Amino acid sequence: YIFDNGFFGSDPDKRHIKTGSANLTWFLQGAGDHVLKFGVDYYQSSHNAANSQSPNNEIINFDGFTNVDGNGDPLNGDTSLANRNFDANSFLQVFIPYTGTAKNTVLSAYVNDQWKLNSHWSFNIGVRLDKNKSQSDIQATNYDVSAYSPRLAAIWDINGDGAWVAQASFGVYTGQVIQGATDNASTVGNPAEYDYAYVSGPGNLRSSYGTTPIFALDAGLYRHSNIIDPNLKMPAMQEVSVSLKHADAQNGIWSVTLNRRIWKNFVDDFKQLQPNPVDANDVSLTVYKNDPSIVRNYLGLELQYQKQFTPAFSLGGNATLSQLQGNYEGGQVGATEQWNNFGPQGAYAGQPSAFQLGHTYGPLAADAPLRIRAFSNYTRQLGRGRFNAGAIFQFTSGAPYNKTATSTQLTSQLKSIGGSSYTEYFANRGFIDFDTAALKQ
């Protein structure tokens, strides 16, 4: 490839974000007391860019060239542009530098009822609807998906005086697909391309190329090598929680909570052979879709305690017993991640069995089986002021780590569609823990 000197592109990269919200709260009575909340949210992120491929949007390709002097004699070892002799195998690629835009829009509506039935029972009942839509400048809809998210909770005040309170809740929290995936399915990621054949004249002058393209790829009609599955579902996390809380003047306040979280509908990039490639650069087709082989689960038991032992001395803290397991380290719900192409549901058909090891299920890097946070405070009057002294203790058990290596032993099929490497695990995920003592504070 030969590039002129200069900066890439004259059109600035713009990433606009627009947000808006409105809500109404209504207090009413009927079978108890209600606090009804209605609301709408609006969020749009757009990416606007020219996606220039070179400083002047031209690339010269050639095949079988020879550098020559003024007499046409070969200059062995000379690769300078000035002496380059283009021939009939050369052609000029021109990329049209018009601006492309990809937009992701989320329009949401929700309703929630905080309902106090009586002195013993209260409920929180809500539902949220997210309308997720992605559009590009080529008038293509990358996805148009609606996601429903229920939020339910029941609170039981056992004696009706707040001393013993039990609660159970269930909720679904949806995410988005990151902007980068939708960029690739628009002209932001796929510029228009026109190729012109070498005609005649001095071999190192661009005027030697014809005016009629021998190949034209109009990004306005064809999305090239990146598409989004029309059946895509929005990433989501489900949470179930149960708790018991006790509070009184003698025993202080303590609570115990059990949490269960399950992530689903992760989005991954899958590669496959292009069924009808338009050129040599179009052999690989990338499809963004949900990958059911990516899993991430959390189970935690949380304990909290606080008590005023004397008017001057108080003690409190919390402890969490938990496990975070899965085969994907990223916690963000809407991530499109790369390494997973080689798994049981991965991008490549017929992959060697070693590729399966990238899907080892086990403790993730953020797993901390035990966390303890404790604090105390002592206070007393001192002259006209007040004296305070306290102590804080923190403990986090050692995090797990893995024995891995990056492998590049790919089959010929994988190489032909852009495969390069994968992560090989030599033991179960999270097989080894860092020294807990090193993490004490």
Secondary structure, 3 states (H helix, E strand, C coil): CCCCCCCCCCCCCECCEEEEEEEEEEEEECCCEEEEEEEEEEEEEEEEECCCCCCCCEEEECCCCEEECCCCCECCCCCCCCCEECCCCCEEEEEECCCEEEEEEEEEEEEEEEEECCCCEEEEEEEEEEEEEEEECCCCEEEEEEEEEEEEEEEEECCCCCCEEEEEEEEEEECCCCHHHHHCCCCCCCCEEEEEEECCCCCCCHHHECCCCCEEECCCCCCCCEEECCCCCCCEEEEEEEEEEEEECCCEEEEEEEEEEEEECCEEEEEEECCCCCCHHHCEEEEEEECCCCCEEEEEEEEEEEEECCCCEEEEEEEEEEEEEECCCCCCCCCEECHHHHCCCCCCCCCCHHHHHHHCCEECCCCCCEEEEEEEEEEEEECCEEEEEEEEEEEECCCEECCEEEECCCCHHHHHCCCCCEEEECCCCCCEECCHHHHCC
